[in-house]
Amino acid sequence: MYRTGDLVMWNADGELEYRGRSDFQVKLRGLRIEPGEIEAALVAQPEVAQAVALVRGDDGMDQQLVAYVVAEAGHTVDTDRLRAGLARHLPAYMVPAVVLVLDELPVNASGKLERRALPAPPRAVREFRAPRTAAETLVCETFAQVLGVQRFGLEDNFFELGGTSLSATTLAARLTAALGQQVPVLTLFTAPTPAAVLAELDRAAGDIDTAVAFDVLLPLRRSGIGEPLFCVHPVGGVAWSFAGLAASVERPLYGLQSPALSGEDLPGTVEQWARRYVDAIRSVQPDGPYHLLGWSLGGVLAHAVAVQLQDEGERVELLAVMDSRLGEPDADESEPVALPELLGGLLGERIEDFGDALPEDRAALLDMLPEPFASLGRDRITAVLEAALESVDLAAAYRPRIYRGDLTYFVAVHDASSEPAAERWISAVSGTVRRHRLPTTHWRMTSAEPLRRIGAVLSEHLNNGETD
């Protein structure tokens, strides 16, 4: 016997019916997709008898995910309703842009699917606004170059199409050089399309306020379906690196950032810190249900936020943690904390390039930080580093109360300490710690591939409406 890759199902007459394939893997705008998973989700719908999913179109921005379905006898297929049903079970990037209903799937003489005979989808599925002016063309081409695609439209969203906080830093630098005008990376979080970038630059007339990049509540995407996902920063205090979740999580996204970034003193305890974040969350979402994600130190803070929200009678539907150390003893004060521990989240995966550099090496550090960090000046950077050190002590002193619900936990399996760290969370929740293992290190968790996997898991939980 051998695995053919065919998906089949027994019918009422005891015969096997071909339903699709399970062994194809495709890549669309930097995201790996298993069409077999999509096909299985399609045929799980009562009105669908057979289904095929594939990527159609030229390389780059012209590509789209297309599904072909055959209706069950006596049923009709409402394609909009079908796509909405898929969105409850699949991450956003795996929901087909187009669903075509066929009388039957084309097969060859051997009864195998003839993919080349499948009809092409309508071309005007996704509105593409081409650049018209020289400035629009320059900006769109720069977006396309950074993402490695053939073309990029004026309304195409950088993060929804595979951009991350790191590639946003690259894009901001290239736009600054190309336009001869400062384009802070913050602009890309609030204006992630070429049209929005140009409008923001025109509105600001060269005087963009970069200080809002360090606000406690950072909007990463204001629009979306459902309640927001709030993402709590790692020890460095910055939440920019969560922006890449926009590719797979369709909800509004907000980052929660350390008050130290905007010049405030840190609260005296984790509980007081969490209260600061609860107030920030309620400023944009007064009532639950709430959805929380925390990375590293942010996992501890997200847990404290969730407990306080529950104390106030609110429902927390999702508490997710990315490789966080709970209740570990204080670090030896005689040993300086390495730079990666302080600046994780500012530069994402690049943080490991710093190796064992120490906080005293701040002059060299300033030369490596992207804007707007470099413009903060050495005094502010020093204050942020000192606050990060202080936050380590606050987290170590935190004695968690019980969160009433399950915990979604992402393990960085390339770090030996990650699995033991996951064990510590069992006593902090009343439910189950559901582990998802990622082949990465702690500080590479927000690089493109790990973040794609995290986004897929979160999207599934959010769409299924899990409750506490």
KOLDOMAR-160503 format. One record per residue (C-alpha): z, y, x. Coordinates in steps of 0.2 Angstrom, whole numbers, plus 5000, padded with zeros to 4 digits. Layout:
% residues N
REC    pz    py    px
REC     Z     Y     X
...
% end
This chain:
% residues 468
REC    pz    py    px
REC  5000  5000  5000
REC  4997  5018  5005
REC  5001  5035  4998
REC  4985  5042  4991
REC  4991  5059  4986
REC  4986  5057  4968
REC  4998  5063  4954
REC  4996  5051  4939
REC  5006  5048  4923
REC  5007  5033  4911
REC  5000  5037  4894
REC  5004  5030  4877
REC  4992  5015  4880
REC  5000  5010  4896
REC  4985  5017  4906
REC  4987  5028  4922
REC  4980  5046  4919
REC  4975  5057  4934
REC  4985  5073  4934
REC  4981  5081  4951
REC  4986  5080  4969
REC  5002  5081  4979
REC  4997  5082  4998
REC  4988  5098  5000
REC  4996  5113  5008
REC  4988  5130  5008
REC  4993  5147  5015
REC  4991  5163  5005
REC  4995  5180  5013
REC  5007  5172  5025
REC  5016  5161  5013
REC  5014  5142  5013
REC  5011  5135  4996
REC  5011  5116  4990
REC  4998  5116  4976
REC  5006  5099  4971
REC  5022  5108  4966
REC  5013  5120  4955
REC  5002  5106  4947
REC  5018  5096  4943
REC  5026  5111  4935
REC  5010  5114  4925
REC  5009  5096  4918
REC  5028  5097  4914
REC  5023  5109  4900
REC  5020  5100  4884
REC  5003  5108  4880
REC  4995  5103  4897
REC  4987  5086  4900
REC  4980  5089  4917
REC  4981  5103  4930
REC  4974  5108  4947
REC  4980  5123  4958
REC  4971  5130  4973
REC  4967  5146  4982
REC  4950  5154  4978
REC  4941  5169  4987
REC  4938  5175  5004
REC  4951  5176  5017
REC  4964  5190  5016
REC  4967  5201  5001
REC  4952  5193  4991
REC  4962  5177  4989
REC  4971  5172  4974
REC  4980  5157  4967
REC  4971  5149  4953
REC  4976  5135  4941
REC  4964  5125  4930
REC  4972  5116  4916
REC  4966  5104  4902
REC  4975  5105  4885
REC  4984  5090  4878
REC  4975  5083  4862
REC  4980  5094  4847
REC  4987  5108  4858
REC  4981  5125  4863
REC  4986  5133  4879
REC  4992  5151  4879
REC  4989  5156  4897
REC  5001  5171  4897
REC  5015  5160  4890
REC  5011  5147  4902
REC  5012  5158  4917
REC  5029  5165  4910
REC  5035  5147  4908
REC  5030  5144  4926
REC  5040  5159  4932
REC  5056  5152  4926
REC  5054  5137  4938
REC  5044  5143  4952
REC  5045  5158  4964
REC  5034  5173  4960
REC  5022  5169  4974
REC  5018  5151  4967
REC  5014  5157  4950
REC  4995  5157  4948
REC  4987  5174  4946
REC  4974  5166  4935
REC  4975  5151  4923
REC  4958  5144  4917
REC  4957  5132  4902
REC  4944  5118  4904
REC  4938  5105  4892
REC  4940  5092  4907
REC  4942  5092  4925
REC  4925  5089  4935
REC  4926  5072  4944
REC  4913  5063  4955
REC  4906  5045  4953
REC  4923  5038  4960
REC  4933  5047  4947
REC  4940  5059  4960
REC  4942  5077  4957
REC  4926  5087  4962
REC  4934  5103  4968
REC  4918  5112  4972
REC  4913  5110  4954
REC  4927  5120  4947
REC  4921  5137  4940
REC  4925  5153  4950
REC  4938  5164  4942
REC  4933  5181  4935
REC  4932  5193  4949
REC  4941  5207  4941
REC  4958  5198  4940
REC  4968  5210  4951
REC  4964  5228  4950
REC  4959  5234  4968
REC  4959  5252  4972
REC  4949  5255  4987
REC  4952  5270  4998
REC  4941  5285  4996
REC  4946  5299  5008
REC  4947  5297  5027
REC  4966  5298  5026
REC  4967  5284  5013
REC  4955  5273  5023
REC  4965  5276  5039
REC  4982  5271  5030
REC  4974  5256  5021
REC  4967  5249  5037
REC  4983  5251  5046
REC  4992  5241  5033
REC  4979  5228  5034
REC  4980  5227  5053
REC  4999  5224  5053
REC  4998  5211  5039
REC  4983  5203  5047
REC  4972  5204  5031
REC  4954  5209  5029
REC  4957  5224  5017
REC  4972  5232  5008
REC  4971  5243  4993
REC  4979  5259  4989
REC  4991  5251  4976
REC  4994  5235  4986
REC  5013  5232  4990
REC  5017  5229  5008
REC  5033  5218  5005
REC  5026  5209  4990
REC  5011  5203  5002
REC  5022  5197  5016
REC  5029  5212  5025
REC  5046  5211  5033
REC  5058  5224  5040
REC  5052  5220  5057
REC  5034  5222  5052
REC  5038  5238  5043
REC  5045  5245  5059
REC  5028  5241  5067
REC  5019  5248  5053
REC  5029  5264  5053
REC  5026  5267  5072
REC  5007  5264  5069
REC  5006  5276  5055
REC  5015  5289  5064
REC  5002  5287  5079
REC  4987  5286  5068
REC  4992  5301  5056
REC  5000  5312  5070
REC  5015  5314  5057
REC  5032  5306  5058
REC  5032  5291  5046
REC  5050  5284  5045
REC  5052  5266  5041
REC  5063  5271  5027
REC  5047  5278  5018
REC  5040  5260  5017
REC  5055  5254  5008
REC  5054  5268  4994
REC  5035  5269  4995
REC  5028  5252  5000
REC  5010  5256  4995
REC  4997  5266  5004
REC  4995  5278  4989
REC  5014  5280  4988
REC  5016  5283  5007
REC  5002  5297  5007
REC  5010  5305  4991
REC  5027  5305  5000
REC  5021  5313  5015
REC  5012  5326  5005
REC  5027  5329  4995
REC  5039  5331  5010
REC  5026  5341  5020
REC  5032  5334  5036
REC  5051  5336  5032
REC  5056  5318  5026
REC  5075  5316  5025
REC  5079  5301  5036
REC  5097  5301  5032
REC  5095  5292  5015
REC  5090  5277  5026
REC  5109  5275  5029
REC  5116  5278  5012
REC  5128  5265  5005
REC  5116  5260  4991
REC  5098  5258  4998
REC  5084  5255  4985
REC  5072  5242  4993
REC  5062  5240  4977
REC  5067  5249  4961
REC  5055  5240  4949
REC  5055  5222  4944
REC  5059  5209  4931
REC  5078  5207  4926
REC  5094  5212  4933
REC  5094  5218  4952
REC  5098  5207  4967
REC  5111  5216  4978
REC  5110  5211  4996
REC  5125  5215  5007
REC  5123  5219  5026
REC  5128  5209  5041
REC  5140  5216  5054
REC  5128  5229  5060
REC  5129  5238  5043
REC  5111  5239  5039
REC  5102  5231  5025
REC  5084  5234  5029
REC  5080  5216  5034
REC  5081  5210  5016
REC  5066  5220  5011
REC  5055  5205  5014
REC  5062  5196  4999
REC  5051  5206  4988
REC  5037  5194  4992
REC  5046  5180  4982
REC  5059  5188  4971
REC  5052  5199  4957
REC  5068  5208  4953
REC  5073  5225  4958
REC  5081  5224  4976
REC  5095  5235  4982
REC  5104  5234  4999
REC  5122  5238  5002
REC  5125  5246  5019
REC  5141  5251  5029
REC  5149  5268  5025
REC  5150  5270  5044
REC  5131  5273  5045
REC  5133  5289  5035
REC  5148  5295  5045
REC  5162  5289  5034
REC  5177  5279  5040
REC  5178  5261  5035
REC  5190  5256  5021
REC  5206  5248  5028
REC  5203  5231  5020
REC  5189  5220  5014
REC  5196  5222  4996
REC  5194  5241  4998
REC  5177  5239  5005
REC  5172  5228  4991
REC  5178  5241  4979
REC  5167  5254  4987
REC  5152  5242  4984
REC  5157  5238  4966
REC  5156  5256  4962
REC  5139  5258  4970
REC  5133  5243  4961
REC  5139  5250  4944
REC  5130  5266  4947
REC  5113  5257  4945
REC  5119  5242  4934
REC  5134  5246  4924
REC  5136  5229  4916
REC  5133  5211  4921
REC  5126  5198  4924
REC  5126  5202  4942
REC  5117  5194  4957
REC  5124  5195  4975
REC  5118  5190  4992
REC  5127  5192  5008
REC  5122  5188  5026
REC  5135  5185  5040
REC  5149  5198  5037
REC  5140  5202  5021
REC  5144  5185  5014
REC  5163  5189  5015
REC  5160  5206  5007
REC  5149  5199  4993
REC  5162  5186  4989
REC  5175  5200  4988
REC  5163  5210  4977
REC  5160  5195  4965
REC  5179  5191  4963
REC  5182  5209  4959
REC  5168  5209  4946
REC  5175  5194  4938
REC  5192  5202  4937
REC  5185  5216  4927
REC  5178  5203  4915
REC  5160  5204  4921
REC  5148  5189  4923
REC  5142  5184  4941
REC  5127  5173  4939
REC  5123  5171  4957
REC  5133  5172  4973
REC  5123  5167  4988
REC  5128  5168  5006
REC  5118  5167  5022
REC  5127  5159  5037
REC  5144  5168  5035
REC  5160  5165  5044
REC  5175  5165  5032
REC  5193  5167  5038
REC  5189  5164  5057
REC  5203  5169  5069
REC  5202  5186  5078
REC  5190  5187  5093
REC  5199  5188  5110
REC  5201  5207  5112
REC  5199  5204  5131
REC  5181  5199  5129
REC  5169  5212  5123
REC  5158  5208  5108
REC  5140  5205  5113
REC  5127  5217  5107
REC  5118  5204  5096
REC  5134  5202  5086
REC  5135  5221  5083
REC  5117  5225  5080
REC  5112  5210  5070
REC  5101  5216  5055
REC  5095  5232  5064
REC  5081  5222  5073
REC  5081  5205  5064
REC  5074  5192  5076
REC  5072  5204  5090
REC  5091  5205  5092
REC  5090  5189  5102
REC  5079  5198  5115
REC  5095  5207  5120
REC  5103  5191  5126
REC  5121  5195  5132
REC  5119  5214  5134
REC  5136  5223  5131
REC  5140  5238  5120
REC  5142  5248  5136
REC  5123  5247  5138
REC  5120  5260  5125
REC  5108  5271  5134
REC  5096  5257  5136
REC  5099  5252  5118
REC  5094  5269  5112
REC  5077  5267  5120
REC  5074  5251  5111
REC  5080  5256  5093
REC  5066  5261  5081
REC  5067  5277  5071
REC  5076  5284  5063
REC  5090  5276  5073
REC  5085  5284  5090
REC  5086  5301  5082
REC  5104  5298  5077
REC  5110  5302  5094
REC  5122  5293  5106
REC  5137  5299  5097
REC  5132  5292  5080
REC  5126  5275  5087
REC  5143  5274  5096
REC  5152  5277  5080
REC  5142  5263  5071
REC  5145  5251  5085
REC  5164  5254  5085
REC  5164  5252  5066
REC  5155  5235  5068
REC  5169  5230  5080
REC  5182  5236  5067
REC  5173  5226  5053
REC  5175  5210  5063
REC  5194  5212  5063
REC  5194  5217  5044
REC  5184  5201  5040
REC  5196  5190  5050
REC  5211  5197  5041
REC  5203  5193  5024
REC  5212  5180  5013
REC  5199  5176  5000
REC  5204  5173  4982
REC  5194  5160  4972
REC  5177  5164  4965
REC  5175  5156  4949
REC  5158  5147  4950
REC  5146  5139  4962
REC  5140  5146  4979
REC  5123  5145  4986
REC  5124  5144  5005
REC  5110  5145  5018
REC  5114  5135  5034
REC  5106  5140  5051
REC  5104  5123  5058
REC  5099  5128  5075
REC  5117  5135  5078
REC  5130  5122  5080
REC  5144  5133  5072
REC  5134  5135  5056
REC  5139  5118  5047
REC  5157  5120  5051
REC  5156  5138  5044
REC  5149  5131  5028
REC  5164  5120  5026
REC  5176  5134  5026
REC  5169  5141  5010
REC  5173  5126  4999
REC  5191  5132  4997
REC  5185  5149  4992
REC  5175  5144  4976
REC  5180  5134  4961
REC  5163  5126  4960
REC  5151  5118  4972
REC  5145  5124  4988
REC  5126  5121  4987
REC  5119  5120  5005
REC  5101  5124  5009
REC  5097  5120  5028
REC  5085  5131  5037
REC  5077  5127  5054
REC  5082  5144  5062
REC  5096  5153  5071
REC  5109  5165  5063
REC  5100  5181  5068
REC  5083  5174  5064
REC  5087  5171  5046
REC  5077  5187  5040
REC  5062  5183  5050
REC  5047  5179  5039
REC  5047  5160  5037
REC  5066  5158  5034
REC  5066  5173  5022
REC  5052  5165  5012
REC  5062  5149  5010
REC  5078  5159  5005
REC  5067  5169  4993
REC  5060  5153  4985
REC  5078  5146  4982
REC  5085  5162  4975
REC  5070  5164  4964
REC  5073  5147  4957
REC  5091  5150  4954
REC  5088  5167  4946
REC  5074  5161  4935
REC  5084  5147  4929
REC  5098  5159  4924
REC  5112  5150  4932
REC  5129  5155  4927
REC  5147  5155  4934
% end
